[in-house]
Amino acid sequence: MTDFKLDRTAFKIRTFKEADAANIFGKEVPYIERLRQAYYLVSQAYGFSMADQPRLDREYFTSRKLNK
C-alpha cells in the first residue's frame, strides 16, 4: 500500500475571520445549495459525473422488520 503525504502547499494559515469569510458552506447559503456543492465534491472524489451516477448495489444492503 502506498503512503500518501499531505500537500502542505495546498493550504495556508488563516485567522478565524479570514476562514469564516472563505467558508462556502456558510449559513447564508441555502441548504439545498450546500447539499449540491457537497454532492459535487463527493462525485469528484470518487470519480463519477453528476449525469452518470453509480447505481446502488442491492446485494450489500438489506432491510428487515424488527420482531418484538
PDB file with one MODEL, atoms N, CA, C and O in Angstrom:
MODEL        1
ATOM      1  N   MET A   1       0.835  -1.172   0.000  1.00  0.00           N
ATOM      2  CA  MET A   1       0.000   0.000   0.000  1.00  0.00           C
ATOM      3  C   MET A   1       0.887   1.245   0.000  1.00  0.00           C
ATOM      4  O   MET A   1       1.901   1.290   0.696  1.00  0.00           O
ATOM      5  N   THR A   2       0.510   2.234  -0.767  1.00  0.00           N
ATOM      6  CA  THR A   2       1.296   3.446  -0.904  1.00  0.00           C
ATOM      7  C   THR A   2       0.986   4.413   0.230  1.00  0.00           C
ATOM      8  O   THR A   2      -0.176   4.614   0.586  1.00  0.00           O
ATOM      9  N   ASP A   3       2.023   5.008   0.791  1.00  0.00           N
ATOM     10  CA  ASP A   3       1.826   6.035   1.807  1.00  0.00           C
ATOM     11  C   ASP A   3       1.559   7.362   1.111  1.00  0.00           C
ATOM     12  O   ASP A   3       2.282   7.750   0.193  1.00  0.00           O
ATOM     13  N   PHE A   4       0.515   8.052   1.557  1.00  0.00           N
ATOM     14  CA  PHE A   4       0.170   9.341   0.985  1.00  0.00           C
ATOM     15  C   PHE A   4       0.679  10.439   1.895  1.00  0.00           C
ATOM     16  O   PHE A   4       0.590  10.341   3.118  1.00  0.00           O
ATOM     17  N   LYS A   5       1.215  11.487   1.285  1.00  0.00           N
ATOM     18  CA  LYS A   5       1.718  12.632   2.027  1.00  0.00           C
ATOM     19  C   LYS A   5       0.752  13.797   1.854  1.00  0.00           C
ATOM     20  O   LYS A   5       0.158  13.970   0.790  1.00  0.00           O
ATOM     21  N   LEU A   6       0.602  14.587   2.900  1.00  0.00           N
ATOM     22  CA  LEU A   6      -0.228  15.779   2.852  1.00  0.00           C
ATOM     23  C   LEU A   6       0.501  16.871   2.076  1.00  0.00           C
ATOM     24  O   LEU A   6       1.648  17.199   2.384  1.00  0.00           O
ATOM     25  N   ASP A   7      -0.157  17.425   1.085  1.00  0.00           N
ATOM     26  CA  ASP A   7       0.419  18.524   0.306  1.00  0.00           C
ATOM     27  C   ASP A   7       0.250  19.809   1.102  1.00  0.00           C
ATOM     28  O   ASP A   7      -0.827  20.405   1.107  1.00  0.00           O
ATOM     29  N   ARG A   8       1.298  20.227   1.764  1.00  0.00           N
ATOM     30  CA  ARG A   8       1.220  21.394   2.637  1.00  0.00           C
ATOM     31  C   ARG A   8       1.158  22.707   1.855  1.00  0.00           C
ATOM     32  O   ARG A   8       0.886  23.755   2.442  1.00  0.00           O
ATOM     33  N   THR A   9       1.401  22.671   0.554  1.00  0.00           N
ATOM     34  CA  THR A   9       1.319  23.896  -0.233  1.00  0.00           C
ATOM     35  C   THR A   9      -0.114  24.208  -0.637  1.00  0.00           C
ATOM     36  O   THR A   9      -0.384  25.307  -1.120  1.00  0.00           O
ATOM     37  N   ALA A  10      -1.038  23.273  -0.452  1.00  0.00           N
ATOM     38  CA  ALA A  10      -2.422  23.490  -0.847  1.00  0.00           C
ATOM     39  C   ALA A  10      -3.203  24.300   0.182  1.00  0.00           C
ATOM     40  O   ALA A  10      -4.297  24.782  -0.112  1.00  0.00           O
ATOM     41  N   PHE A  11      -2.660  24.454   1.370  1.00  0.00           N
ATOM     42  CA  PHE A  11      -3.361  25.143   2.451  1.00  0.00           C
ATOM     43  C   PHE A  11      -2.506  26.287   2.972  1.00  0.00           C
ATOM     44  O   PHE A  11      -1.288  26.302   2.791  1.00  0.00           O
ATOM     45  N   LYS A  12      -3.150  27.232   3.615  1.00  0.00           N
ATOM     46  CA  LYS A  12      -2.392  28.305   4.240  1.00  0.00           C
ATOM     47  C   LYS A  12      -3.021  28.632   5.591  1.00  0.00           C
ATOM     48  O   LYS A  12      -4.206  28.380   5.813  1.00  0.00           O
ATOM     49  N   ILE A  13      -2.230  29.184   6.474  1.00  0.00           N
ATOM     50  CA  ILE A  13      -2.704  29.555   7.801  1.00  0.00           C
ATOM     51  C   ILE A  13      -3.520  30.841   7.673  1.00  0.00           C
ATOM     52  O   ILE A  13      -3.091  31.807   7.043  1.00  0.00           O
ATOM     53  N   ARG A  14      -4.706  30.832   8.286  1.00  0.00           N
ATOM     54  CA  ARG A  14      -5.597  31.986   8.248  1.00  0.00           C
ATOM     55  C   ARG A  14      -6.067  32.324   9.655  1.00  0.00           C
ATOM     56  O   ARG A  14      -5.976  31.514  10.577  1.00  0.00           O
ATOM     57  N   THR A  15      -6.566  33.532   9.787  1.00  0.00           N
ATOM     58  CA  THR A  15      -7.216  33.888  11.045  1.00  0.00           C
ATOM     59  C   THR A  15      -8.637  33.342  11.008  1.00  0.00           C
ATOM     60  O   THR A  15      -9.118  32.939   9.949  1.00  0.00           O
ATOM     61  N   PHE A  16      -9.304  33.326  12.141  1.00  0.00           N
ATOM     62  CA  PHE A  16     -10.683  32.851  12.174  1.00  0.00           C
ATOM     63  C   PHE A  16     -11.578  33.705  11.292  1.00  0.00           C
ATOM     64  O   PHE A  16     -12.499  33.195  10.654  1.00  0.00           O
ATOM     65  N   LYS A  17     -11.310  35.004  11.257  1.00  0.00           N
ATOM     66  CA  LYS A  17     -12.113  35.914  10.441  1.00  0.00           C
ATOM     67  C   LYS A  17     -11.958  35.599   8.947  1.00  0.00           C
ATOM     68  O   LYS A  17     -12.946  35.576   8.213  1.00  0.00           O
ATOM     69  N   GLU A  18     -10.727  35.359   8.500  1.00  0.00           N
ATOM     70  CA  GLU A  18     -10.476  35.017   7.092  1.00  0.00           C
ATOM     71  C   GLU A  18     -11.097  33.674   6.734  1.00  0.00           C
ATOM     72  O   GLU A  18     -11.656  33.520   5.648  1.00  0.00           O
ATOM     73  N   ALA A  19     -11.004  32.705   7.633  1.00  0.00           N
ATOM     74  CA  ALA A  19     -11.571  31.383   7.373  1.00  0.00           C
ATOM     75  C   ALA A  19     -13.092  31.447   7.269  1.00  0.00           C
ATOM     76  O   ALA A  19     -13.687  30.778   6.424  1.00  0.00           O
ATOM     77  N   ASP A  20     -13.722  32.250   8.129  1.00  0.00           N
ATOM     78  CA  ASP A  20     -15.175  32.406   8.060  1.00  0.00           C
ATOM     79  C   ASP A  20     -15.602  33.071   6.755  1.00  0.00           C
ATOM     80  O   ASP A  20     -16.631  32.715   6.181  1.00  0.00           O
ATOM     81  N   ALA A  21     -14.814  34.033   6.290  1.00  0.00           N
ATOM     82  CA  ALA A  21     -15.144  34.725   5.046  1.00  0.00           C
ATOM     83  C   ALA A  21     -14.995  33.802   3.840  1.00  0.00           C
ATOM     84  O   ALA A  21     -15.705  33.977   2.850  1.00  0.00           O
ATOM     85  N   ALA A  22     -14.096  32.828   3.896  1.00  0.00           N
ATOM     86  CA  ALA A  22     -13.860  31.916   2.780  1.00  0.00           C
ATOM     87  C   ALA A  22     -14.737  30.665   2.839  1.00  0.00           C
ATOM     88  O   ALA A  22     -14.654  29.814   1.952  1.00  0.00           O
ATOM     89  N   ASN A  23     -15.566  30.543   3.859  1.00  0.00           N
ATOM     90  CA  ASN A  23     -16.402  29.352   4.028  1.00  0.00           C
ATOM     91  C   ASN A  23     -17.515  29.337   2.981  1.00  0.00           C
ATOM     92  O   ASN A  23     -18.385  30.207   2.993  1.00  0.00           O
ATOM     93  N   ILE A  24     -17.495  28.357   2.078  1.00  0.00           N
ATOM     94  CA  ILE A  24     -18.526  28.272   1.041  1.00  0.00           C
ATOM     95  C   ILE A  24     -19.777  27.574   1.553  1.00  0.00           C
ATOM     96  O   ILE A  24     -20.801  27.573   0.870  1.00  0.00           O
ATOM     97  N   PHE A  25     -19.715  26.979   2.743  1.00  0.00           N
ATOM     98  CA  PHE A  25     -20.862  26.293   3.314  1.00  0.00           C
ATOM     99  C   PHE A  25     -21.446  27.089   4.478  1.00  0.00           C
ATOM    100  O   PHE A  25     -21.924  26.504   5.450  1.00  0.00           O
ATOM    101  N   GLY A  26     -21.410  28.402   4.387  1.00  0.00           N
ATOM    102  CA  GLY A  26     -21.914  29.251   5.465  1.00  0.00           C
ATOM    103  C   GLY A  26     -23.426  29.163   5.601  1.00  0.00           C
ATOM    104  O   GLY A  26     -24.114  28.620   4.737  1.00  0.00           O
ATOM    105  N   LYS A  27     -23.928  29.709   6.703  1.00  0.00           N
ATOM    106  CA  LYS A  27     -25.361  29.640   6.990  1.00  0.00           C
ATOM    107  C   LYS A  27     -26.194  30.505   6.054  1.00  0.00           C
ATOM    108  O   LYS A  27     -27.402  30.298   5.938  1.00  0.00           O
ATOM    109  N   GLU A  28     -25.572  31.470   5.386  1.00  0.00           N
ATOM    110  CA  GLU A  28     -26.339  32.307   4.459  1.00  0.00           C
ATOM    111  C   GLU A  28     -26.614  31.590   3.134  1.00  0.00           C
ATOM    112  O   GLU A  28     -27.476  32.017   2.366  1.00  0.00           O
ATOM    113  N   VAL A  29     -25.889  30.505   2.865  1.00  0.00           N
ATOM    114  CA  VAL A  29     -26.109  29.706   1.658  1.00  0.00           C
ATOM    115  C   VAL A  29     -27.279  28.764   1.931  1.00  0.00           C
ATOM    116  O   VAL A  29     -27.291  28.097   2.966  1.00  0.00           O
ATOM    117  N   PRO A  30     -28.269  28.688   1.024  1.00  0.00           N
ATOM    118  CA  PRO A  30     -29.416  27.803   1.257  1.00  0.00           C
ATOM    119  C   PRO A  30     -28.991  26.339   1.418  1.00  0.00           C
ATOM    120  O   PRO A  30     -27.984  25.901   0.862  1.00  0.00           O
ATOM    121  N   TYR A  31     -29.776  25.611   2.182  1.00  0.00           N
ATOM    122  CA  TYR A  31     -29.483  24.217   2.493  1.00  0.00           C
ATOM    123  C   TYR A  31     -29.352  23.372   1.227  1.00  0.00           C
ATOM    124  O   TYR A  31     -28.449  22.540   1.144  1.00  0.00           O
ATOM    125  N   ILE A  32     -30.211  23.558   0.259  1.00  0.00           N
ATOM    126  CA  ILE A  32     -30.180  22.761  -0.973  1.00  0.00           C
ATOM    127  C   ILE A  32     -28.908  23.031  -1.766  1.00  0.00           C
ATOM    128  O   ILE A  32     -28.368  22.128  -2.405  1.00  0.00           O
ATOM    129  N   GLU A  33     -28.425  24.281  -1.726  1.00  0.00           N
ATOM    130  CA  GLU A  33     -27.186  24.610  -2.439  1.00  0.00           C
ATOM    131  C   GLU A  33     -25.989  23.973  -1.741  1.00  0.00           C
ATOM    132  O   GLU A  33     -25.061  23.516  -2.408  1.00  0.00           O
ATOM    133  N   ARG A  34     -25.997  23.934  -0.404  1.00  0.00           N
ATOM    134  CA  ARG A  34     -24.916  23.278   0.333  1.00  0.00           C
ATOM    135  C   ARG A  34     -24.880  21.786   0.015  1.00  0.00           C
ATOM    136  O   ARG A  34     -23.804  21.206  -0.127  1.00  0.00           O
ATOM    137  N   LEU A  35     -26.058  21.163  -0.097  1.00  0.00           N
ATOM    138  CA  LEU A  35     -26.112  19.743  -0.459  1.00  0.00           C
ATOM    139  C   LEU A  35     -25.599  19.508  -1.876  1.00  0.00           C
ATOM    140  O   LEU A  35     -24.891  18.534  -2.132  1.00  0.00           O
ATOM    141  N   ARG A  36     -25.958  20.404  -2.798  1.00  0.00           N
ATOM    142  CA  ARG A  36     -25.493  20.270  -4.181  1.00  0.00           C
ATOM    143  C   ARG A  36     -23.974  20.389  -4.256  1.00  0.00           C
ATOM    144  O   ARG A  36     -23.322  19.625  -4.968  1.00  0.00           O
ATOM    145  N   GLN A  37     -23.413  21.350  -3.520  1.00  0.00           N
ATOM    146  CA  GLN A  37     -21.963  21.533  -3.509  1.00  0.00           C
ATOM    147  C   GLN A  37     -21.259  20.325  -2.886  1.00  0.00           C
ATOM    148  O   GLN A  37     -20.233  19.869  -3.391  1.00  0.00           O
ATOM    149  N   ALA A  38     -21.812  19.815  -1.799  1.00  0.00           N
ATOM    150  CA  ALA A  38     -21.213  18.653  -1.136  1.00  0.00           C
ATOM    151  C   ALA A  38     -21.278  17.427  -2.046  1.00  0.00           C
ATOM    152  O   ALA A  38     -20.318  16.658  -2.110  1.00  0.00           O
ATOM    153  N   TYR A  39     -22.397  17.233  -2.752  1.00  0.00           N
ATOM    154  CA  TYR A  39     -22.519  16.088  -3.658  1.00  0.00           C
ATOM    155  C   TYR A  39     -21.531  16.206  -4.814  1.00  0.00           C
ATOM    156  O   TYR A  39     -20.984  15.202  -5.270  1.00  0.00           O
ATOM    157  N   TYR A  40     -21.302  17.423  -5.284  1.00  0.00           N
ATOM    158  CA  TYR A  40     -20.319  17.635  -6.341  1.00  0.00           C
ATOM    159  C   TYR A  40     -18.924  17.245  -5.861  1.00  0.00           C
ATOM    160  O   TYR A  40     -18.175  16.598  -6.593  1.00  0.00           O
ATOM    161  N   LEU A  41     -18.568  17.635  -4.633  1.00  0.00           N
ATOM    162  CA  LEU A  41     -17.253  17.273  -4.093  1.00  0.00           C
ATOM    163  C   LEU A  41     -17.109  15.762  -3.942  1.00  0.00           C
ATOM    164  O   LEU A  41     -16.040  15.217  -4.217  1.00  0.00           O
ATOM    165  N   VAL A  42     -18.160  15.082  -3.513  1.00  0.00           N
ATOM    166  CA  VAL A  42     -18.134  13.620  -3.391  1.00  0.00           C
ATOM    167  C   VAL A  42     -17.967  12.984  -4.774  1.00  0.00           C
ATOM    168  O   VAL A  42     -17.210  12.025  -4.928  1.00  0.00           O
ATOM    169  N   SER A  43     -18.669  13.512  -5.777  1.00  0.00           N
ATOM    170  CA  SER A  43     -18.563  12.946  -7.124  1.00  0.00           C
ATOM    171  C   SER A  43     -17.146  13.113  -7.677  1.00  0.00           C
ATOM    172  O   SER A  43     -16.646  12.233  -8.378  1.00  0.00           O
ATOM    173  N   GLN A  44     -16.505  14.231  -7.366  1.00  0.00           N
ATOM    174  CA  GLN A  44     -15.130  14.431  -7.817  1.00  0.00           C
ATOM    175  C   GLN A  44     -14.169  13.506  -7.088  1.00  0.00           C
ATOM    176  O   GLN A  44     -13.218  13.004  -7.688  1.00  0.00           O
ATOM    177  N   ALA A  45     -14.403  13.276  -5.815  1.00  0.00           N
ATOM    178  CA  ALA A  45     -13.517  12.418  -5.024  1.00  0.00           C
ATOM    179  C   ALA A  45     -13.599  10.969  -5.470  1.00  0.00           C
ATOM    180  O   ALA A  45     -12.584  10.273  -5.492  1.00  0.00           O
ATOM    181  N   TYR A  46     -14.797  10.500  -5.828  1.00  0.00           N
ATOM    182  CA  TYR A  46     -14.974   9.095  -6.209  1.00  0.00           C
ATOM    183  C   TYR A  46     -14.983   8.875  -7.713  1.00  0.00           C
ATOM    184  O   TYR A  46     -15.121   7.739  -8.166  1.00  0.00           O
ATOM    185  N   GLY A  47     -14.840   9.934  -8.492  1.00  0.00           N
ATOM    186  CA  GLY A  47     -14.639   9.800  -9.933  1.00  0.00           C
ATOM    187  C   GLY A  47     -15.869   9.459 -10.750  1.00  0.00           C
ATOM    188  O   GLY A  47     -15.753   8.747 -11.747  1.00  0.00           O
ATOM    189  N   PHE A  48     -17.053   9.945 -10.364  1.00  0.00           N
ATOM    190  CA  PHE A  48     -18.218   9.778 -11.218  1.00  0.00           C
ATOM    191  C   PHE A  48     -18.795  11.146 -11.535  1.00  0.00           C
ATOM    192  O   PHE A  48     -18.549  12.115 -10.816  1.00  0.00           O
ATOM    193  N   SER A  49     -19.559  11.221 -12.606  1.00  0.00           N
ATOM    194  CA  SER A  49     -20.108  12.512 -13.004  1.00  0.00           C
ATOM    195  C   SER A  49     -21.518  12.658 -12.454  1.00  0.00           C
ATOM    196  O   SER A  49     -22.149  11.676 -12.063  1.00  0.00           O
ATOM    197  N   MET A  50     -22.002  13.881 -12.427  1.00  0.00           N
ATOM    198  CA  MET A  50     -23.347  14.141 -11.925  1.00  0.00           C
ATOM    199  C   MET A  50     -24.394  13.555 -12.876  1.00  0.00           C
ATOM    200  O   MET A  50     -25.480  13.174 -12.438  1.00  0.00           O
ATOM    201  N   ALA A  51     -24.079  13.478 -14.167  1.00  0.00           N
ATOM    202  CA  ALA A  51     -25.028  12.950 -15.139  1.00  0.00           C
ATOM    203  C   ALA A  51     -25.062  11.420 -15.144  1.00  0.00           C
ATOM    204  O   ALA A  51     -26.099  10.821 -15.428  1.00  0.00           O
ATOM    205  N   ASP A  52     -23.931  10.792 -14.832  1.00  0.00           N
ATOM    206  CA  ASP A  52     -23.835   9.328 -14.856  1.00  0.00           C
ATOM    207  C   ASP A  52     -23.518   8.825 -13.440  1.00  0.00           C
ATOM    208  O   ASP A  52     -22.376   8.482 -13.132  1.00  0.00           O
ATOM    209  N   GLN A  53     -24.534   8.788 -12.600  1.00  0.00           N
ATOM    210  CA  GLN A  53     -24.342   8.432 -11.204  1.00  0.00           C
ATOM    211  C   GLN A  53     -24.319   6.910 -11.035  1.00  0.00           C
ATOM    212  O   GLN A  53     -24.985   6.190 -11.779  1.00  0.00           O
ATOM    213  N   PRO A  54     -23.557   6.428 -10.062  1.00  0.00           N
ATOM    214  CA  PRO A  54     -23.492   4.981  -9.840  1.00  0.00           C
ATOM    215  C   PRO A  54     -24.797   4.455  -9.244  1.00  0.00           C
ATOM    216  O   PRO A  54     -25.507   5.171  -8.537  1.00  0.00           O
ATOM    217  N   ARG A  55     -25.094   3.203  -9.540  1.00  0.00           N
ATOM    218  CA  ARG A  55     -26.297   2.558  -9.014  1.00  0.00           C
ATOM    219  C   ARG A  55     -25.994   1.926  -7.665  1.00  0.00           C
ATOM    220  O   ARG A  55     -24.860   1.524  -7.405  1.00  0.00           O
ATOM    221  N   LEU A  56     -26.987   1.840  -6.821  1.00  0.00           N
ATOM    222  CA  LEU A  56     -26.849   1.197  -5.525  1.00  0.00           C
ATOM    223  C   LEU A  56     -26.871  -0.312  -5.723  1.00  0.00           C
ATOM    224  O   LEU A  56     -27.807  -0.846  -6.317  1.00  0.00           O
ATOM    225  N   ASP A  57     -25.848  -1.000  -5.231  1.00  0.00           N
ATOM    226  CA  ASP A  57     -25.787  -2.452  -5.327  1.00  0.00           C
ATOM    227  C   ASP A  57     -26.620  -3.042  -4.198  1.00  0.00           C
ATOM    228  O   ASP A  57     -26.198  -3.025  -3.042  1.00  0.00           O
ATOM    229  N   ARG A  58     -27.783  -3.558  -4.518  1.00  0.00           N
ATOM    230  CA  ARG A  58     -28.730  -4.033  -3.514  1.00  0.00           C
ATOM    231  C   ARG A  58     -28.323  -5.366  -2.885  1.00  0.00           C
ATOM    232  O   ARG A  58     -28.973  -5.817  -1.941  1.00  0.00           O
ATOM    233  N   GLU A  59     -27.279  -5.996  -3.377  1.00  0.00           N
ATOM    234  CA  GLU A  59     -26.807  -7.234  -2.764  1.00  0.00           C
ATOM    235  C   GLU A  59     -26.141  -6.971  -1.416  1.00  0.00           C
ATOM    236  O   GLU A  59     -26.090  -7.864  -0.570  1.00  0.00           O
ATOM    237  N   TYR A  60     -25.632  -5.756  -1.206  1.00  0.00           N
ATOM    238  CA  TYR A  60     -24.927  -5.426   0.022  1.00  0.00           C
ATOM    239  C   TYR A  60     -25.828  -4.804   1.082  1.00  0.00           C
ATOM    240  O   TYR A  60     -25.470  -4.787   2.259  1.00  0.00           O
ATOM    241  N   PHE A  61     -26.981  -4.296   0.687  1.00  0.00           N
ATOM    242  CA  PHE A  61     -27.863  -3.608   1.613  1.00  0.00           C
ATOM    243  C   PHE A  61     -29.213  -4.315   1.660  1.00  0.00           C
ATOM    244  O   PHE A  61     -29.858  -4.522   0.632  1.00  0.00           O
ATOM    245  N   THR A  62     -29.622  -4.677   2.856  1.00  0.00           N
ATOM    246  CA  THR A  62     -30.927  -5.310   3.035  1.00  0.00           C
ATOM    247  C   THR A  62     -31.630  -4.633   4.216  1.00  0.00           C
ATOM    248  O   THR A  62     -30.995  -3.974   5.039  1.00  0.00           O
ATOM    249  N   SER A  63     -32.926  -4.807   4.278  1.00  0.00           N
ATOM    250  CA  SER A  63     -33.686  -4.292   5.413  1.00  0.00           C
ATOM    251  C   SER A  63     -34.680  -5.356   5.852  1.00  0.00           C
ATOM    252  O   SER A  63     -35.133  -6.173   5.050  1.00  0.00           O
ATOM    253  N   ARG A  64     -35.006  -5.332   7.121  1.00  0.00           N
ATOM    254  CA  ARG A  64     -35.958  -6.275   7.658  1.00  0.00           C
ATOM    255  C   ARG A  64     -36.672  -5.647   8.838  1.00  0.00           C
ATOM    256  O   ARG A  64     -36.188  -4.674   9.418  1.00  0.00           O
ATOM    257  N   LYS A  65     -37.828  -6.204   9.198  1.00  0.00           N
ATOM    258  CA  LYS A  65     -38.575  -5.714  10.343  1.00  0.00           C
ATOM    259  C   LYS A  65     -38.000  -6.287  11.626  1.00  0.00           C
ATOM    260  O   LYS A  65     -37.510  -7.416  11.660  1.00  0.00           O
ATOM    261  N   LEU A  66     -38.071  -5.497  12.663  1.00  0.00           N
ATOM    262  CA  LEU A  66     -37.675  -5.995  13.962  1.00  0.00           C
ATOM    263  C   LEU A  66     -38.872  -6.673  14.610  1.00  0.00           C
ATOM    264  O   LEU A  66     -39.953  -6.089  14.679  1.00  0.00           O
ATOM    265  N   ASN A  67     -38.690  -7.888  15.078  1.00  0.00           N
ATOM    266  CA  ASN A  67     -39.776  -8.598  15.753  1.00  0.00           C
ATOM    267  C   ASN A  67     -39.742  -8.268  17.232  1.00  0.00           C
ATOM    268  O   ASN A  67     -38.682  -8.270  17.858  1.00  0.00           O
ATOM    269  N   LYS A  68     -40.898  -7.988  17.778  1.00  0.00           N
ATOM    270  CA  LYS A  68     -40.973  -7.693  19.216  1.00  0.00           C
ATOM    271  C   LYS A  68     -41.610  -8.831  19.967  1.00  0.00           C
ATOM    272  O   LYS A  68     -41.757  -8.760  21.187  1.00  0.00           O
TER     273      LYS A  68
ENDMDL
END
